[in-house]
Amino acid sequence: KNINKYNYVNIQGLMGMATNTNDDNKIKTEFNKLQKFYKKYPEYFSILSIGMSGDYKIAIDSGTNMIRIGSAIFENRN
């Protein structure tokens, strides 16, 4: 669809989370797919937000420019 038809929507970027797994290769593959899509449309996206407390290092290696590390700061809520 034509993204420009939404006058009051200003998309800044993409946000994604990887599968909840201990398989670093699977996480990296998923992050790299998001990064590839992000790079395909630089005119639309300035933010790539992938990675959380448990996988932020993989996200950084995969090109994220925003991470979410809430549980590393505030601890798990469980």
C-alpha positions as YAML, in Angstrom:
chain: A
units: angstrom
residues:
- id: 1
  name: LYS
  ca: [0.00, 0.00, 0.00]
- id: 2
  name: ASN
  ca: [1.02, 3.59, -0.46]
- id: 3
  name: ILE
  ca: [2.28, 4.79, 2.90]
- id: 4
  name: ASN
  ca: [1.89, 8.45, 1.90]
- id: 5
  name: LYS
  ca: [-1.91, 8.27, 1.87]
- id: 6
  name: TYR
  ca: [-2.05, 8.36, 5.68]
- id: 7
  name: ASN
  ca: [-1.76, 12.10, 6.31]
- id: 8
  name: TYR
  ca: [-1.64, 11.93, 10.10]
- id: 9
  name: VAL
  ca: [0.62, 8.91, 10.46]
- id: 10
  name: ASN
  ca: [4.35, 9.56, 10.72]
- id: 11
  name: ILE
  ca: [6.18, 6.25, 10.80]
- id: 12
  name: GLN
  ca: [9.66, 6.59, 12.28]
- id: 13
  name: GLY
  ca: [10.90, 3.04, 12.18]
- id: 14
  name: LEU
  ca: [10.53, -0.64, 12.79]
- id: 15
  name: MET
  ca: [10.35, -2.51, 16.06]
- id: 16
  name: GLY
  ca: [10.77, -6.23, 16.38]
- id: 17
  name: MET
  ca: [11.41, -8.96, 18.89]
- id: 18
  name: ALA
  ca: [13.00, -12.31, 18.24]
- id: 19
  name: THR
  ca: [11.53, -15.69, 19.06]
- id: 20
  name: ASN
  ca: [11.81, -16.52, 22.76]
- id: 21
  name: THR
  ca: [14.67, -19.01, 22.45]
- id: 22
  name: ASN
  ca: [18.22, -19.62, 23.61]
- id: 23
  name: ASP
  ca: [19.28, -20.27, 20.00]
- id: 24
  name: ASP
  ca: [21.46, -17.24, 19.21]
- id: 25
  name: ASN
  ca: [21.63, -18.19, 15.52]
- id: 26
  name: LYS
  ca: [17.83, -18.10, 15.22]
- id: 27
  name: ILE
  ca: [17.72, -14.72, 16.96]
- id: 28
  name: LYS
  ca: [20.44, -13.34, 14.70]
- id: 29
  name: THR
  ca: [18.64, -14.62, 11.59]
- id: 30
  name: GLU
  ca: [15.41, -12.92, 12.66]
- id: 31
  name: PHE
  ca: [17.14, -9.64, 13.53]
- id: 32
  name: ASN
  ca: [19.02, -9.67, 10.23]
- id: 33
  name: LYS
  ca: [15.73, -10.05, 8.31]
- id: 34
  name: LEU
  ca: [14.37, -6.96, 10.04]
- id: 35
  name: GLN
  ca: [17.60, -5.07, 9.40]
- id: 36
  name: LYS
  ca: [17.49, -5.98, 5.70]
- id: 37
  name: PHE
  ca: [13.91, -4.68, 5.42]
- id: 38
  name: TYR
  ca: [14.89, -1.53, 7.34]
- id: 39
  name: LYS
  ca: [17.76, -0.82, 4.93]
- id: 40
  name: LYS
  ca: [15.53, -1.42, 1.92]
- id: 41
  name: TYR
  ca: [13.40, 1.64, 2.77]
- id: 42
  name: PRO
  ca: [15.70, 4.34, 4.18]
- id: 43
  name: GLU
  ca: [13.31, 7.05, 3.06]
- id: 44
  name: TYR
  ca: [10.70, 5.77, 5.51]
- id: 45
  name: PHE
  ca: [12.65, 4.50, 8.51]
- id: 46
  name: SER
  ca: [15.17, 6.22, 10.78]
- id: 47
  name: ILE
  ca: [14.82, 3.86, 13.74]
- id: 48
  name: LEU
  ca: [15.43, 0.14, 13.94]
- id: 49
  name: SER
  ca: [14.40, -1.03, 17.40]
- id: 50
  name: ILE
  ca: [15.31, -4.67, 17.95]
- id: 51
  name: GLY
  ca: [16.68, -6.43, 20.96]
- id: 52
  name: MET
  ca: [15.75, -6.63, 24.59]
- id: 53
  name: SER
  ca: [17.68, -7.28, 27.79]
- id: 54
  name: GLY
  ca: [18.39, -10.91, 26.91]
- id: 55
  name: ASP
  ca: [19.55, -10.40, 23.33]
- id: 56
  name: TYR
  ca: [20.66, -6.78, 23.01]
- id: 57
  name: LYS
  ca: [24.24, -7.73, 22.12]
- id: 58
  name: ILE
  ca: [23.01, -9.72, 19.12]
- id: 59
  name: ALA
  ca: [20.74, -6.80, 18.19]
- id: 60
  name: ILE
  ca: [23.66, -4.36, 18.27]
- id: 61
  name: ASP
  ca: [25.67, -6.70, 16.05]
- id: 62
  name: SER
  ca: [22.65, -6.81, 13.72]
- id: 63
  name: GLY
  ca: [22.53, -3.04, 13.28]
- id: 64
  name: THR
  ca: [19.88, -1.82, 15.71]
- id: 65
  name: ASN
  ca: [19.94, 1.82, 16.72]
- id: 66
  name: MET
  ca: [17.50, 1.43, 19.63]
- id: 67
  name: ILE
  ca: [17.26, -1.35, 22.20]
- id: 68
  name: ARG
  ca: [14.80, -2.07, 25.00]
- id: 69
  name: ILE
  ca: [16.51, -3.15, 28.21]
- id: 70
  name: GLY
  ca: [13.81, -2.59, 30.82]
- id: 71
  name: SER
  ca: [14.17, -5.86, 32.71]
- id: 72
  name: ALA
  ca: [17.94, -5.38, 32.95]
- id: 73
  name: ILE
  ca: [17.28, -2.09, 34.73]
- id: 74
  name: PHE
  ca: [14.06, -2.80, 36.63]
- id: 75
  name: GLU
  ca: [14.32, -6.60, 37.01]
- id: 76
  name: ASN
  ca: [11.67, -9.09, 35.93]
- id: 77
  name: ARG
  ca: [8.16, -8.49, 37.19]
- id: 78
  name: ASN
  ca: [7.51, -12.20, 37.87]
...
